[in-house]
């Protein structure tokens, strides 16, 4: 038995004439109407509260001034990976960088995903080359 509902195809919207991108809900339109012309006064009040030590207001201001970092460039020595045999040198370099505090564990995990994609590309090229050699040998 399938979970599919009749009339719906995979990847096809159930409401193709739905809300257009950028359209605001009625609740957001109402909020806009309430705040219309008050944004500057509200911002000034939040700044005043922050200056007086209100931690929530302070956090709001700091989040706008210094947003949390989502990503940053990372520089560390990474040995070249030309074959899958080179992978252990690379993982060792990443572990050493984490141990030395040059990389955070999450940065190493992100780099590991990129390395994994690179290794899969190496494997695909290697497999393709092997198949070509086999085809050449059987054609003779």
N, C-alpha and C positions, 0 to 999 in steps of 0.2 A: 504494500500500500504506500502511496506517495503522499508527501506533505503539500504538494503543489495545489494551488487554488486554480480552478478552471478560469481560462481567459487571460491569465497573466503569464508572460514570457520572461525568462531570466534576463535581467538587465533592462527591463522595460518598466517605466514608472506606472503606477496604478492611477496617477492623476497627472497626466502630461500638461494640463492647463493649470497646474498648481500655482502657488504664490511665486511671482517673479523674483529673481535675485535682487537683493537690496530693498525689497518691500518691507515695511515695518508693520508689526502686529498692532492691533488696536490698543493693546496695553502700552506698548512703546509710544504710540502716537499720543495717548493720554498723558503719559509721563513727560513727553516733550512739551506738551501744552502747559503743564503745571510748572515746569522748570524754565519755560521760555522767558528770557530776560533776567533770570535769577542766577544763572551760572556763575557770573563774576562775584556776586555777593556770597554765594555758597562757597566758592573757592577761597575767597578772602577769609571767611569764617573758619574753614578747615585749617588754613594757615595760622590763624590766630590761636586756635585750640592747640595746634601742634607746638607753637611757641610757648604756650602755657604748660606744656608737658603731657597733654593728652596722647597716650601711646597709640591709640587707634588712628587718630588724626596724623600723628607723626609717621606712622607706617604708610598711610595713604600718600602722604607727600613724598616720602622716600621711594615708594614704589614707582612714582611718576618721575622722580629725578634720576634714580639709579635703578632701572628695571633689572630683575634677576637675569643673570647670564644664562643663555640657553646653550651656547656653544662658544668655544674659543679655539684659536689655532693651537696646535700642540706640536712641539719640536723635540724630537729625540732620535737617537741613532737607531736605525732599523736596517738590518742586513738585507741585501737583495734576495728576492725569492724568485728563482728561475725554474726550480723543480719542486715537487712535493717533498723531496728530501731536505730542502732548505727550511722547511716549516719549523722544525724544532729550534733552529737558531733564532728565528723570528719570535717564537713564543717565549723563548728564554730572555730575549732582549726586552720584551714587554713586561715579563715578570720582574726583571731587574729594575726597569723604570718605575714600576708600581712600588717596589720595595724601597727605592731611593726617594720616593715622593715626587718624581718627575711627572707621573701620570696618576690620575685617580683610578680606582677600579672600574668605574663606569666609562671613563675615557678609554681604558684598555679594552673593555668589552666592545665599545663602538669600533675601535681600530680592528679588533679581532673579526668583526663582521665584514669589514672591508677586505681584510686579509683572506678570509674564507671565500669571498667572491673571487678574489684573484687566484686562489688555489683552484677553485672550480674551473676558472678559465684555462689555467695551465692544464688541468686534467682533460678538458674538452679538446684542446689543441693536440695533446698527446694521443688521445683516443683517435682523433681524426687522422693524424700522421700514421698511426699503427694500421688503421683500416686501409689507407692508401697503399702502404707497403704490402699488406696481404693481397689487395686487389692486383697489384703489380706482379706479385709472385704467382698468383693463380692465372693470370693472363698469359704467362710465358709458356 
